[in-house]
Amino acid sequence: MIPLYKPHMPNLPELDNILHSGKLAYGEYTKKFENLIGEYIGVETEAVLATNSFNMGIAVATSLLDVHSGDEVIASPMACLASTQPFAAHEIVVHWADVDPATGTLCPDSVRKNITAKTKAIVHNHFCGYPGYVDEINEIGKKFGIPIIDDGIECFGSEYKGKKAGNWGTDITIFSFNAVRFPNTIDGGALVISNKELQKKAVLIRDCGIDRTRFRDDLGEINPNCDITLRGHSATMSNVNAYIGIKQMEVAEDVISRQRIQANRWKKYFEIRTEKVIDRKEILPNYWVFGILGNDKRNLIEEFRNQGWYASGVHINNNIYSLFKDNRELRGVNEFYSSFVALPCGWWIGDENYA
């Protein structure tokens, strides 16, 4: 059966040398990887900070924005649990907004209605690589003075109005480089931060609050005059993971292009069927998966699995979990979840597999 996900791994000719170099932590390869990400998405390289996980990317972002225990963020329940659980782990209150049932992404009107005095950030998930209502959500953030965190867990390389994710004017974008994402660094992530002052602060927060330019004295000992003033994390990406990321970035255009070719095949296939293809004129997804909406979700999944395609609903709506203490019924979420099916659309699909 053709899988829905498959980790991409390029040839790694320098890996053994790096493993035995004695230079495994954050270093030259990490910096190069950050530079390649910045060049790819079209932002200054200083805006990109690689992290050792997506979870740590969220932790750095919340510290950077002074989001503390008891504060509230607005988020979509139609997201990977890895996108929402980190907020709960820091005892940040997640308040759900509804989604557009045609896209699975945040409904701007619902976001606006759910803003309270405690709202410290809006977390905008771009569901399964399909960009949401970027301009509308960003405008809400500007109007109310609330930072926007783009949850790019599945949307690296996706485009909105011709610009790649991470270059949409959002305050902070967080990417995941987990094994089933692309680029895959086995585990890892990255922050893209638009504000220059926040960029400088984030460098410290990502590294336990340490200013590396002052942390050691002339003997190489820890400098007692270097104060630690920020709540920080041990979140830097290693040279090993970054090297894998560098090799992934060398083939990024090809991998995503192949996924878009497969998506066009799926679109042609569904021209003669009743299911609705998720699409908007403003967006060009990376097609991490290919999303459709149908009237009988279970039968659709079974139909395509019987044909050899591992179809799936991917995520379940997180408002069912008692952990979040917000199990309100959301009409858009219910409608979308009951109809969404994802089909394999990855780089691993050959010509002989095309629908």
KEKE-3310 file (N, C-alpha, C; in steps of 0.2 Angstrom, whole numbers, plus 5000, padded with zeros to 4 digits):
npx = (5004:5002:5010:5004:5013:5031:5047:5059:5076:5091:5107:5121:5136:5145:5143:5148:5161:5157:5151:5162:5170:5171:5163:5149:5138:5127:5133:5144:5137:5124:5122:5124:5113:5102:5104:5102:5088:5083:5086:5079:5065:5065:5069:5078:5093:5096:5084:5080:5080:5086:5080:5080:5069:5051:5043:5051:5053:5040:5041:5051:5046:5034:5041:5048:5037:5032:5022:5014:5010:4993:4990:4981:4980:4973:4968:4967:4957:4958:4971:4988:4991:5004:5005:4997:4998:5010:5007:4998:5006:5014:5005:4997:4983:4973:4962:4949:4946:4934:4934:4935:4924:4927:4940:4947:4955:4958:4944:4942:4932:4928:4939:4941:4929:4933:4942:4949:4953:4964:4970:4985:4991:4989:4987:4990:4986:4991:4983:4988:4997:4990:4988:4981:4969:4978:4980:4969:4969:4981:4978:4969:4977:4985:4976:4971:4982:4989:5001:5004:5006:5012:5008:5017:5019:5016:5018:5030:5037:5025:5014:5007:4999:5010:5021:5032:5029:5033:5037:5026:5023:5020:5022:5029:5034:5033:5042:5041:5053:5052:5052:5042:5039:5044:5058:5066:5074:5077:5074:5068:5067:5061:5062:5055:5057:5050:5053:5067:5073:5067:5072:5085:5084:5078:5088:5096:5086:5084:5095:5097:5096:5108:5121:5133:5144:5149:5150:5160:5176:5193:5201:5193:5184:5168:5160:5157:5152:5143:5127:5112:5097:5085:5071:5075:5079:5086:5088:5095:5099:5108:5124:5124:5110:5107:5116:5110:5098:5103:5107:5094:5088:5095:5088:5075:5067:5065:5058:5046:5041:5038:5028:5018:5016:5010:4998:4991:4988:4979:4969:4964:4959:4948:4940:4929:4922:4912:4917:4924:4938:4951:4955:4961:4962:4972:4982:4996:4999:5011:5008:5009:5000:4986:4971:4954:4936:4922:4906:4904:4915:4921:4919:4925:4939:4940:4938:4949:4960:4958:4961:4974:4980:4985:4973:4968:4961:4970:4972:4963:4950:4956:4948:4941:4948:4950:4960:4962:4951:4941:4929:4919:4906:4910:4904:4910:4921:4916:4910:4920:4929:4921:4921:4934:4947:4963:4974:4988:5002:5015:5033:5037:5029:5028:5028:5021:5011:5002:4986)
npy = (4994:5011:5023:5036:5044:5046:5046:5056:5054:5060:5056:5055:5060:5066:5063:5053:5059:5071:5065:5061:5071:5079:5090:5092:5099:5114:5123:5126:5119:5120:5134:5136:5129:5136:5148:5143:5140:5153:5159:5151:5154:5167:5177:5188:5180:5181:5181:5167:5154:5139:5125:5111:5104:5104:5106:5113:5124:5130:5132:5142:5152:5156:5160:5171:5179:5182:5174:5167:5155:5153:5163:5166:5158:5159:5146:5133:5119:5109:5102:5095:5086:5089:5102:5108:5103:5107:5120:5118:5110:5120:5126:5135:5143:5136:5142:5138:5142:5142:5133:5136:5126:5122:5122:5119:5127:5141:5151:5168:5176:5169:5169:5182:5184:5177:5183:5189:5198:5191:5186:5182:5178:5173:5157:5152:5139:5130:5120:5104:5108:5117:5133:5145:5159:5170:5185:5190:5185:5190:5204:5205:5202:5214:5224:5222:5221:5209:5196:5186:5169:5158:5142:5132:5118:5108:5115:5119:5127:5129:5141:5157:5169:5170:5170:5161:5151:5158:5169:5178:5190:5188:5188:5177:5162:5145:5130:5112:5099:5086:5068:5064:5075:5088:5099:5084:5082:5072:5075:5091:5109:5125:5143:5157:5174:5190:5203:5212:5215:5206:5195:5195:5193:5181:5172:5172:5166:5154:5147:5144:5157:5162:5174:5171:5179:5184:5174:5166:5169:5176:5165:5155:5151:5150:5166:5176:5188:5188:5190:5181:5184:5180:5169:5154:5141:5125:5123:5123:5117:5103:5101:5089:5085:5097:5096:5085:5092:5102:5094:5090:5102:5104:5097:5102:5110:5101:5090:5095:5100:5088:5083:5092:5090:5077:5081:5088:5078:5071:5081:5081:5068:5069:5077:5071:5066:5067:5072:5086:5095:5102:5119:5135:5151:5159:5151:5140:5125:5114:5101:5091:5081:5076:5084:5081:5083:5074:5065:5053:5048:5037:5027:5032:5032:5018:5014:5020:5014:5001:5002:5003:5015:5023:5031:5043:5051:5059:5070:5072:5082:5092:5097:5087:5082:5081:5087:5100:5107:5114:5110:5114:5113:5115:5121:5122:5115:5102:5099:5099:5090:5078:5076:5077:5069:5063:5060:5050:5060:5061:5063:5050:5044:5036:5036:5025:5024:5034:5041)
npz = (5000:4996:5006:5017:5023:5022:5028:5021:5016:5011:5003:5014:5014:5022:5035:5044:5046:5053:5064:5071:5073:5085:5086:5089:5093:5092:5078:5064:5054:5058:5057:5043:5039:5044:5036:5023:5024:5026:5014:5005:5009:5008:5017:5028:5034:5048:5053:5055:5066:5070:5079:5091:5092:5087:5097:5106:5099:5100:5114:5115:5108:5116:5127:5122:5119:5131:5136:5148:5162:5164:5155:5140:5124:5107:5097:5084:5085:5075:5072:5073:5088:5093:5090:5099:5112:5118:5123:5133:5141:5147:5155:5149:5144:5132:5120:5110:5093:5080:5064:5046:5037:5024:5022:5034:5041:5052:5056:5053:5058:5069:5077:5080:5088:5099:5106:5121:5136:5141:5131:5123:5112:5095:5088:5072:5063:5049:5040:5037:5028:5020:5017:5028:5031:5029:5027:5033:5047:5051:5051:5061:5072:5071:5073:5086:5093:5096:5095:5081:5079:5067:5064:5057:5056:5046:5034:5027:5013:5007:4999:4999:4991:4982:4990:5001:5016:5031:5027:5027:5034:5047:5065:5071:5065:5066:5061:5059:5058:5060:5058:5048:5042:5030:5027:5033:5048:5056:5069:5074:5072:5067:5070:5063:5064:5063:5069:5073:5085:5093:5087:5092:5105:5105:5101:5113:5122:5116:5120:5134:5139:5138:5134:5123:5119:5130:5140:5143:5151:5150:5152:5148:5157:5165:5166:5179:5179:5169:5168:5169:5163:5157:5154:5148:5136:5133:5118:5105:5089:5084:5075:5068:5066:5058:5047:5041:5037:5029:5018:5014:5010:4998:4989:4990:4982:4971:4978:4983:4971:4965:4973:4970:4957:4958:4965:4955:4947:4955:4956:4943:4942:4952:4945:4939:4949:4964:4976:4985:4981:4991:4990:4986:4977:4982:4987:4987:4991:4999:4997:5007:5011:5001:5001:5002:5003:5008:5007:5014:5025:5031:5021:5010:5015:5016:5003:4995:5002:4999:4985:4986:4991:5005:5013:5025:5040:5046:5057:5073:5080:5092:5103:5109:5119:5137:5143:5139:5143:5137:5129:5120:5107:5091:5076:5063:5064:5067:5055:5046:5051:5050:5036:5030:5021:5018:5005:4999:4993:4991:4988:4985:4977:4962:4943:4939:4949:4948:4950)
capx = (5000:5006:5009:5002:5019:5037:5053:5064:5083:5096:5114:5124:5143:5150:5140:5153:5166:5154:5150:5169:5174:5171:5159:5142:5132:5126:5139:5144:5132:5118:5122:5123:5106:5098:5105:5098:5081:5081:5087:5073:5059:5065:5069:5085:5095:5096:5077:5079:5083:5084:5079:5081:5062:5046:5040:5056:5051:5035:5043:5055:5041:5030:5045:5049:5032:5030:5016:5015:5005:4987:4988:4977:4981:4968:4971:4962:4957:4960:4978:4991:4992:5010:5005:4993:5000:5016:5005:4995:5012:5017:4999:4994:4976:4971:4955:4948:4941:4931:4937:4931:4923:4929:4947:4950:4959:4955:4939:4944:4926:4928:4945:4939:4924:4935:4948:4948:4958:4969:4973:4992:4994:4984:4991:4987:4988:4990:4981:4991:5001:4986:4988:4974:4967:4984:4979:4963:4971:4986:4975:4966:4982:4987:4970:4970:4989:4990:5005:5002:5011:5010:5010:5019:5021:5016:5018:5036:5037:5018:5014:5001:5000:5016:5026:5032:5027:5038:5038:5019:5022:5018:5026:5033:5032:5037:5042:5043:5057:5051:5054:5037:5039:5049:5063:5066:5081:5075:5069:5070:5062:5064:5058:5056:5055:5050:5055:5074:5074:5064:5077:5091:5081:5077:5095:5097:5081:5085:5102:5097:5097:5116:5125:5139:5149:5151:5149:5167:5181:5199:5203:5188:5180:5161:5161:5152:5149:5138:5121:5106:5091:5079:5069:5077:5078:5091:5084:5098:5100:5115:5127:5122:5103:5108:5119:5104:5094:5107:5106:5087:5087:5098:5083:5069:5063:5063:5054:5040:5038:5035:5022:5013:5014:5005:4992:4988:4985:4973:4964:4961:4955:4942:4935:4923:4919:4908:4921:4927:4945:4952:4958:4959:4966:4978:4987:4999:5001:5016:5005:5011:4995:4981:4965:4947:4930:4917:4900:4905:4922:4924:4919:4931:4945:4941:4938:4956:4964:4957:4964:4981:4982:4983:4969:4967:4958:4976:4971:4957:4949:4959:4943:4938:4953:4949:4966:4962:4946:4937:4926:4913:4905:4911:4900:4914:4926:4913:4908:4926:4932:4917:4921:4940:4951:4969:4977:4996:5004:5022:5039:5039:5024:5031:5023:5017:5006:4998:4979)
capy = (5000:5017:5026:5043:5048:5042:5050:5057:5054:5060:5053:5059:5058:5069:5062:5050:5064:5075:5062:5059:5078:5082:5096:5089:5104:5120:5125:5129:5116:5123:5141:5135:5126:5142:5152:5140:5141:5160:5160:5148:5157:5174:5182:5188:5174:5182:5179:5160:5150:5132:5122:5104:5101:5108:5108:5118:5130:5133:5135:5148:5157:5158:5164:5177:5184:5183:5171:5163:5151:5156:5167:5163:5159:5156:5141:5129:5112:5105:5103:5090:5087:5091:5109:5111:5100:5111:5126:5115:5108:5126:5128:5141:5141:5136:5143:5136:5146:5138:5133:5136:5119:5121:5122:5116:5132:5146:5156:5174:5179:5166:5171:5189:5184:5174:5187:5191:5202:5187:5183:5184:5176:5169:5152:5150:5132:5129:5113:5099:5111:5121:5140:5148:5165:5174:5192:5191:5183:5195:5210:5204:5203:5221:5228:5221:5221:5202:5193:5180:5163:5154:5135:5129:5111:5104:5119:5121:5127:5131:5148:5161:5175:5170:5170:5155:5151:5161:5176:5181:5196:5186:5189:5171:5156:5139:5124:5106:5095:5079:5063:5063:5082:5090:5094:5080:5082:5066:5079:5098:5114:5132:5149:5163:5180:5196:5208:5212:5215:5199:5190:5195:5190:5174:5169:5170:5162:5147:5144:5145:5164:5164:5178:5168:5183:5186:5169:5164:5174:5175:5158:5150:5149:5154:5173:5177:5195:5188:5188:5177:5188:5178:5162:5151:5134:5121:5122:5124:5111:5100:5100:5082:5086:5102:5093:5082:5097:5105:5089:5090:5108:5104:5094:5104:5112:5095:5086:5099:5100:5081:5083:5096:5086:5072:5084:5090:5071:5070:5086:5079:5062:5071:5081:5067:5063:5071:5074:5092:5096:5108:5123:5142:5154:5163:5147:5134:5120:5110:5095:5086:5077:5079:5084:5081:5083:5069:5064:5047:5048:5030:5023:5035:5029:5011:5014:5021:5009:4995:5003:5003:5021:5024:5037:5044:5058:5062:5073:5072:5088:5092:5099:5082:5080:5084:5091:5107:5110:5118:5105:5116:5110:5120:5118:5121:5109:5096:5098:5098:5083:5073:5075:5077:5063:5065:5055:5051:5065:5063:5062:5043:5041:5035:5037:5019:5024:5039:5039)
capz = (5000:4996:5012:5017:5025:5022:5029:5016:5018:5006:5004:5019:5013:5027:5042:5048:5048:5058:5071:5074:5073:5091:5085:5087:5096:5088:5075:5057:5050:5060:5054:5036:5038:5045:5030:5018:5025:5025:5007:5002:5010:5006:5023:5031:5038:5055:5056:5056:5072:5071:5086:5092:5091:5086:5104:5109:5095:5103:5120:5114:5105:5121:5132:5118:5119:5138:5137:5155:5165:5165:5150:5135:5117:5103:5092:5081:5087:5070:5072:5076:5095:5094:5090:5105:5119:5122:5127:5139:5146:5151:5158:5145:5142:5125:5119:5103:5088:5075:5057:5040:5036:5018:5022:5040:5044:5057:5054:5055:5062:5076:5081:5082:5093:5105:5109:5128:5139:5143:5125:5123:5105:5091:5084:5066:5060:5042:5041:5033:5022:5016:5020:5030:5029:5032:5028:5038:5054:5053:5052:5067:5076:5071:5076:5093:5096:5098:5091:5078:5078:5062:5066:5051:5057:5040:5028:5024:5006:5005:4997:5000:4986:4979:4995:5005:5023:5035:5024:5026:5038:5053:5070:5072:5061:5068:5057:5061:5054:5062:5053:5043:5039:5025:5027:5039:5051:5061:5074:5074:5070:5066:5071:5059:5068:5059:5072:5074:5092:5095:5085:5096:5112:5104:5101:5120:5125:5113:5123:5141:5141:5138:5129:5122:5118:5137:5145:5146:5152:5146:5153:5146:5162:5165:5168:5185:5177:5164:5171:5165:5165:5153:5155:5142:5135:5129:5112:5099:5085:5083:5069:5065:5063:5054:5041:5037:5035:5023:5012:5012:5007:4992:4985:4992:4976:4967:4982:4983:4964:4963:4976:4967:4951:4960:4967:4949:4945:4959:4954:4937:4944:4955:4941:4937:4955:4968:4982:4984:4982:4995:4985:4986:4972:4985:4990:4983:4996:4998:4997:5012:5009:4996:5005:4999:5007:5005:5012:5018:5026:5032:5015:5006:5017:5014:4995:4993:5005:4994:4979:4988:4994:5012:5015:5032:5042:5048:5064:5076:5083:5099:5108:5112:5125:5143:5145:5137:5147:5132:5124:5116:5101:5085:5070:5057:5066:5066:5048:5042:5053:5047:5029:5027:5020:5015:5001:4998:4988:4992:4983:4984:4972:4955:4938:4939:4955:4947:4950)
cpx = (5004:5005:5007:5009:5025:5043:5057:5071:5087:5102:5117:5132:5147:5148:5145:5159:5164:5154:5157:5173:5175:5167:5152:5136:5131:5133:5139:5139:5125:5117:5120:5115:5101:5098:5101:5090:5079:5081:5081:5067:5059:5065:5077:5087:5095:5089:5076:5083:5081:5084:5079:5074:5057:5043:5045:5055:5046:5037:5047:5051:5037:5035:5047:5044:5029:5023:5017:5009:4999:4985:4984:4980:4975:4971:4965:4963:4959:4967:4981:4992:4999:5010:5001:4996:5006:5013:5002:5001:5015:5011:4997:4987:4975:4964:4953:4944:4939:4935:4932:4930:4925:4937:4951:4955:4955:4950:4940:4938:4926:4933:4943:4934:4927:4941:4945:4954:4964:4973:4980:4995:4988:4988:4987:4990:4986:4989:4984:4994:4997:4985:4981:4973:4972:4982:4974:4965:4976:4983:4972:4971:4984:4982:4970:4977:4991:4995:5002:5008:5009:5013:5011:5021:5021:5016:5024:5036:5030:5018:5007:5003:5007:5022:5026:5031:5034:5040:5031:5018:5020:5023:5031:5030:5037:5036:5044:5047:5057:5051:5049:5036:5044:5051:5064:5074:5081:5071:5072:5065:5065:5059:5060:5053:5055:5053:5063:5076:5072:5069:5083:5089:5080:5083:5097:5093:5082:5091:5102:5098:5104:5118:5132:5145:5152:5152:5155:5172:5188:5203:5199:5184:5173:5162:5156:5149:5144:5132:5116:5100:5084:5077:5070:5077:5084:5088:5088:5099:5107:5118:5125:5115:5103:5111:5114:5100:5097:5106:5099:5086:5090:5093:5076:5064:5060:5057:5047:5037:5035:5029:5016:5011:5009:4998:4988:4985:4979:4968:4960:4957:4949:4938:4929:4920:4916:4911:4924:4934:4946:4957:4956:4964:4972:4983:4990:5002:5007:5014:5008:5007:4990:4974:4958:4942:4924:4911:4900:4912:4925:4924:4924:4937:4946:4941:4946:4961:4964:4960:4972:4984:4980:4980:4968:4964:4964:4975:4964:4956:4951:4954:4940:4942:4951:4954:4965:4956:4942:4934:4919:4912:4906:4909:4905:4919:4922:4912:4915:4929:4928:4918:4929:4944:4957:4972:4985:4997:5011:5027:5040:5034:5027:5026:5018:5011:5001:4990:4976)
cpy = (5006:5021:5033:5047:5043:5047:5050:5058:5054:5056:5058:5058:5060:5067:5059:5055:5069:5072:5061:5066:5081:5089:5094:5094:5109:5122:5127:5126:5119:5130:5141:5133:5132:5147:5150:5141:5148:5162:5157:5151:5164:5179:5183:5182:5175:5181:5172:5157:5143:5129:5114:5100:5106:5111:5113:5124:5134:5136:5141:5154:5160:5162:5171:5182:5185:5180:5166:5159:5155:5161:5163:5163:5156:5152:5137:5122:5107:5106:5097:5091:5090:5099:5112:5109:5104:5117:5123:5113:5114:5129:5135:5139:5141:5137:5142:5141:5140:5138:5134:5129:5117:5120:5119:5121:5138:5150:5163:5177:5176:5168:5178:5189:5181:5177:5190:5196:5198:5184:5186:5183:5172:5164:5150:5144:5132:5122:5108:5102:5116:5128:5142:5155:5170:5181:5194:5190:5188:5202:5210:5205:5210:5225:5228:5221:5215:5199:5187:5175:5159:5147:5132:5122:5107:5108:5122:5121:5129:5138:5151:5168:5175:5170:5164:5156:5153:5168:5179:5187:5194:5187:5183:5166:5150:5133:5118:5102:5088:5074:5062:5070:5083:5097:5091:5080:5076:5069:5086:5102:5120:5137:5154:5169:5186:5202:5208:5212:5208:5194:5189:5192:5183:5170:5167:5165:5154:5143:5146:5152:5166:5169:5175:5172:5185:5180:5166:5170:5173:5169:5153:5148:5153:5161:5174:5184:5194:5185:5185:5181:5185:5171:5159:5144:5131:5119:5122:5117:5109:5101:5094:5083:5092:5100:5089:5087:5101:5100:5089:5096:5108:5101:5097:5106:5106:5091:5089:5099:5093:5080:5087:5093:5081:5075:5086:5083:5070:5075:5083:5073:5064:5076:5078:5064:5069:5075:5081:5092:5102:5113:5130:5146:5157:5158:5142:5130:5117:5102:5089:5080:5080:5079:5085:5081:5079:5068:5058:5046:5041:5026:5026:5032:5022:5010:5015:5016:5002:4995:5003:5010:5022:5030:5037:5051:5062:5065:5072:5079:5088:5094:5094:5080:5084:5089:5098:5111:5115:5113:5107:5113:5116:5117:5117:5116:5102:5094:5096:5091:5077:5071:5075:5071:5066:5059:5056:5055:5066:5061:5055:5040:5041:5036:5031:5019:5029:5037:5041)
cpz = (5000:5002:5012:5019:5024:5023:5023:5019:5012:5007:5009:5019:5019:5034:5046:5051:5054:5065:5075:5075:5080:5091:5084:5089:5090:5085:5068:5053:5051:5057:5047:5035:5039:5039:5024:5018:5024:5018:5003:5003:5009:5011:5024:5035:5045:5058:5057:5062:5072:5078:5086:5091:5089:5092:5107:5105:5098:5110:5120:5112:5111:5126:5129:5119:5126:5139:5143:5157:5166:5160:5144:5128:5113:5098:5089:5084:5082:5068:5075:5084:5097:5093:5096:5112:5122:5125:5133:5144:5150:5154:5155:5143:5135:5124:5112:5099:5083:5068:5052:5038:5029:5017:5028:5044:5048:5053:5057:5060:5069:5080:5084:5088:5100:5108:5116:5130:5141:5137:5123:5116:5102:5087:5078:5063:5053:5040:5035:5027:5018:5020:5022:5027:5032:5033:5033:5045:5056:5054:5059:5073:5077:5075:5083:5097:5099:5093:5087:5077:5073:5064:5059:5051:5051:5034:5026:5017:5003:5004:4998:4996:4984:4984:5000:5012:5027:5032:5022:5031:5045:5058:5071:5068:5064:5064:5061:5056:5057:5056:5047:5040:5033:5026:5033:5041:5056:5066:5074:5072:5068:5068:5066:5062:5064:5062:5074:5081:5095:5093:5089:5103:5111:5104:5108:5123:5122:5117:5130:5144:5141:5133:5128:5121:5124:5142:5147:5146:5148:5147:5151:5151:5162:5169:5173:5183:5172:5167:5166:5167:5161:5154:5148:5142:5132:5123:5105:5095:5084:5076:5065:5062:5057:5047:5037:5034:5029:5017:5009:5008:5000:4987:4986:4986:4972:4971:4982:4976:4963:4967:4973:4960:4952:4962:4960:4946:4949:4957:4948:4938:4947:4951:4939:4943:4959:4974:4980:4986:4986:4991:4986:4981:4975:4987:4985:4989:4994:4996:5000:5011:5004:5000:5000:5005:5004:5010:5016:5020:5027:5025:5010:5008:5015:5007:4993:4996:5001:4988:4980:4990:5001:5014:5022:5034:5045:5056:5066:5079:5091:5105:5111:5119:5131:5145:5144:5140:5143:5127:5121:5109:5096:5079:5064:5058:5065:5059:5044:5044:5050:5040:5026:5027:5016:5011:5000:4992:4988:4987:4981:4979:4965:4950:4938:4944:4953:4947:4943)
residu = (MET:ILE:PRO:LEU:TYR:LYS:PRO:HIS:MET:PRO:ASN:LEU:PRO:GLU:LEU:ASP:ASN:ILE:LEU:HIS:SER:GLY:LYS:LEU:ALA:TYR:GLY:GLU:TYR:THR:LYS:LYS:PHE:GLU:ASN:LEU:ILE:GLY:GLU:TYR:ILE:GLY:VAL:GLU:THR:GLU:ALA:VAL:LEU:ALA:THR:ASN:SER:PHE:ASN:MET:GLY:ILE:ALA:VAL:ALA:THR:SER:LEU:LEU:ASP:VAL:HIS:SER:GLY:ASP:GLU:VAL:ILE:ALA:SER:PRO:MET:ALA:CYS:LEU:ALA:SER:THR:GLN:PRO:PHE:ALA:ALA:HIS:GLU:ILE:VAL:VAL:HIS:TRP:ALA:ASP:VAL:ASP:PRO:ALA:THR:GLY:THR:LEU:CYS:PRO:ASP:SER:VAL:ARG:LYS:ASN:ILE:THR:ALA:LYS:THR:LYS:ALA:ILE:VAL:HIS:ASN:HIS:PHE:CYS:GLY:TYR:PRO:GLY:TYR:VAL:ASP:GLU:ILE:ASN:GLU:ILE:GLY:LYS:LYS:PHE:GLY:ILE:PRO:ILE:ILE:ASP:ASP:GLY:ILE:GLU:CYS:PHE:GLY:SER:GLU:TYR:LYS:GLY:LYS:LYS:ALA:GLY:ASN:TRP:GLY:THR:ASP:ILE:THR:ILE:PHE:SER:PHE:ASN:ALA:VAL:ARG:PHE:PRO:ASN:THR:ILE:ASP:GLY:GLY:ALA:LEU:VAL:ILE:SER:ASN:LYS:GLU:LEU:GLN:LYS:LYS:ALA:VAL:LEU:ILE:ARG:ASP:CYS:GLY:ILE:ASP:ARG:THR:ARG:PHE:ARG:ASP:ASP:LEU:GLY:GLU:ILE:ASN:PRO:ASN:CYS:ASP:ILE:THR:LEU:ARG:GLY:HIS:SER:ALA:THR:MET:SER:ASN:VAL:ASN:ALA:TYR:ILE:GLY:ILE:LYS:GLN:MET:GLU:VAL:ALA:GLU:ASP:VAL:ILE:SER:ARG:GLN:ARG:ILE:GLN:ALA:ASN:ARG:TRP:LYS:LYS:TYR:PHE:GLU:ILE:ARG:THR:GLU:LYS:VAL:ILE:ASP:ARG:LYS:GLU:ILE:LEU:PRO:ASN:TYR:TRP:VAL:PHE:GLY:ILE:LEU:GLY:ASN:ASP:LYS:ARG:ASN:LEU:ILE:GLU:GLU:PHE:ARG:ASN:GLN:GLY:TRP:TYR:ALA:SER:GLY:VAL:HIS:ILE:ASN:ASN:ASN:ILE:TYR:SER:LEU:PHE:LYS:ASP:ASN:ARG:GLU:LEU:ARG:GLY:VAL:ASN:GLU:PHE:TYR:SER:SER:PHE:VAL:ALA:LEU:PRO:CYS:GLY:TRP:TRP:ILE:GLY:ASP:GLU:ASN:TYR:ALA)
# end
